[in-house]
Amino acid sequence: MSNDEPIYEFPLFKDALRRKGIEVGETGGYKIVRPADVVFKNGRGNVDFQDDKGNKGIFIKDSDNHFHQVYMYKRDYRLNTYGKPRFHICKCQTIQGFIKSGGFKDHYRYANTQQVDVLNMDNNNSKEVVDDLPLCSFCAEIMKRQFQSDMTSDDFVEILKAAGEATEEESKEVDIFGYVKEWPKISEAKRELENYTCEQCGYQANNAFDRRFIQVHHIDGNKLNNKKENLKCLCIRCHANVDQRHKQNFSKGYNADMLAEFVKSIA
């Protein structure tokens, strides 16, 4: 697997961060993990349910001991009767049940590709290619802070492709507002990358003075998660209307004054 070429190297955001003097980690990007059988016996298997940093999920290690996140699904399935098999992204109660039973006798496979092979038990075990598998409801509940419950396997793979794109330094030293100490530089790098354009409404700050109206939003609400896929460039008006909490934060003080100034400037 170490010979597989990464198909996404994600250099742009990392380069922007380096120009700001921020040390960023090196990642191999997204690597294809083609479907293979899950082998699980006596409580041990060829998949892990957390990586070397303690992140929950389903992972395999390549020959260089690098973790790659994958999903699991049933290889043998009655496609005509039940539709597509559900895919799993963590050690949910369904997966735990199969482990406790002594092995994956129902032929689970792992992969991180959008298309996978399934043996259709309704058609003499013929091999059929499927995609867009629905997410296991137990996995959705466990991982709801990270993923949407209606996510398909195709969506999950797209998320994996983006996951390595932005890696800020590992320091978790934060300021009084909960941001990492390098946040001003990270924010500036993201705004530069998006050409000071709001990704929500398309407003673009055409001069240096108006760039203060372009801000960077943490999509999952975690100010320590500064990966590129969790950052979104927004004008102050779109940022203020993300949710009720943001509406309250922008309803008073300096934020409210800035918002009013912006609205007036584009009227």
N, C-alpha and C positions, 0 to 999 in steps of 0.2 A: 504493500500500500504506500510505502514511502516513495515509490517511483511515480505515483500519480502526480501529474502537474496541477498545481493550484489553478483554478479557473477565475478566481477573483483575488487580486493582491491588495486592493484598496489603498493605493498610495496617496491619493490627493489629500485627504483629511490629515493623515499622519504627517505628510510633508508640511502642511500648513501649521500643524502643532510644533514641529521641529523648528520652523522658522521663528516661532515665538519663544524658543528656548526650552520647550518641554520635552523631556525624555519620554519616549513611547516604547512600548513593548514590540517585539517582533513576532508576528504570527504568520503561519503559512497560508492564511486565507482559507476559503472553502475548498475542500478536496472531496472528490466523488467517492462515496462509499457505496459500492454496488450491493444489491441484495445478497445476503448470505444467511445461513441457518444459525439461529440462536442455540447454543449448546449450554445447558444448565443442569448440573448434576451435583447432588449432595451440598446444595447451597452455594456452589461456585459456578461461574460461567464465563463466557467470552465477552460479556458486556458488563459494564459498571453502571451504577446508579448515581454516581456523583463523580465529578472530575477532580483533578489535583488541587483545585481551589475550593472545593466543597460545594460547588454548584449542583443542584439537583437536576436530574434528567436521565437520559440513557446515552451512554458513551462507549465507544470502542477505542482501543489504543493501537496505533500503528507500530511498526518495527522500531521506530525511534522514540517510542513511549509518549507520543503526542496524542492527546485526547481529541476525538472527533464526535460531535453530537449526532445522534441518529434517532430514528423512530423504529418501532416494532409493529408488526402486523402478522396476521395468520396467512401462512402460505397456502393451506388447503381450505377452501371455502365454497359454500353453496351460493354462487353469485346470482343465479336465476331466482333462487328462493328468498335470499336475504339482502341482496344488493351487495355493495362493496363492504369489505371488512373494515372495522374501525382501527385506527392507528393509535399507538401508545407513545407517550413522551416522558413517562416517569414510572416509578415503582408503585403503581396504583394497586388497589385491592385485587383486581383481576390478575395482574402479573404476580403479586404475592401469592395468590392462590395456586397458580401453576408451579411456582417455586416450591411451595410446601407439599405439593402433590408428588414431588420427586423428580420432576423434569418437565420439559416442554414437549409433551407427547402430541400436542396439536400443531406442531411444526411452525413455530413462530420464526420470522425472519427479521433482520434489521437492514436498514438502508438509509441514505439521505438523498435519494434521487426522487424526482417527481413521478416517474413511471416505474412500476414494479410488476413482477410476474406473480400471478396467482393461479393455482391449480383449481380449475372449476369442477367441483365434485358433482355438480348437476349435469356435467357434460363429459363424463368419462375421464375426469382429471386432466382435461386439456389445458394447456398453458395459455392464459390470457393476460394481456397487458392492461393494467388499470392505473388510474391516477385520481387525484382529488378525493382521497379517502377521508371519511368523517372522523372527527376526534372522539376518542373514548370519553364518556361523560365523567368517569372517575378522575381521569387525568386532567380534564378541564377544570374540575373543582379544586384539585390540589395546586394546579399551576395558574390559577385565575389571575394572580397578580402580574403574570408575565405574558399570558396569551389569552386571546379571545376564545370563547367557547365554541364559536362557529367556524374556527380556523380549520382549514383542510390540510392534508399533507402537502399539497402544492404550496400553500401559504407558509407552512412551517419551513419548507426547504428555502423559500425566498428569504425568510428571516435568518436562517443559518448562513446564507450567502452574505448577508449584510453584517453578521454578528462580529466579524473580526475587523471591521473597517476602522473603528476609532478606538484606540487604546491609550488612555491617559496614564500618567505615572501612577504608581501603586499607592502613593501617599494618601492617607485618609485624614490628614490634618485639615480641619475645617475652620471657617470664620464664624462670626456670631450669627450669621444668617443660614449656616448649614452648608455653604458651598466649599468645595475644595479650594486650597490656597491658589491654585493656578486657574481658577474659573475665569477671571477676566481675559486671560490669554486664550483659553479654550473657546470662550464665547466669541472673541474677535476672529479667531480662525474659522469658526463655523460661519459667521456672517460674511467674511471675505469669500469663503468657498461658494456661498449662495449669491454672491454679488449684491449683498445688501438688499435682497428681494424677499418679500413675505411669501412663504410657501403656501399660505392659505388663500390670500386674496390677490396676490400678484403685485402689490405696491412695491415700488423700487425707490430707494433713497438716491436721488440723483446728485446730491452734493454732500460734502463732508459734514455739514451742519445737521442735515436731516438724518444722518446715520444713527443718531441717538434714538430715533423712533423705531429702529429695528432691534429686536431683542431675540434671545434664544430661550426656548421653552423645553423643559424636561418632560417628555411625553408620559413616562410612567410615574412622575411626581418624585422620583428619587434623585436628589441633587448630587449624589455620589456616583450615579450611573451616567458617565459622560461619553459613552460610546456614540458614534455618529448616528446610528439608527434610533437612538433615544433623544436626539436633539432635533429641534425644529425651529427654523428661522421664522419669526412672526413679527408683523408690525405691532405696535403697542395696542392698537384697537383689537386686533384678532387675539393677542395675548390676554387682554383683559376679559375676553369673552369665552375663554377656554371652558370654564366651569364656574359654579357658584362661588367657590373659594377665591378664584382669580377676580371675579366681579367685585367681591368684597375688598380684596387687596388693592384694587385700582379705584376704589370709591372715595378714598380720602388721602390727604397729605400730598406728598411729592408726586406719587403715581397718578393721582387724580389730576393734578395740575398739568403733568406731562401729557396725559391722555387728552385733556381739553385743548391743549396747545396743538396737538397733532390733528385733531378733528377740525379745528379752525383752519389749519394750514392747507388742508385738502378740500375745504368747502368750496 
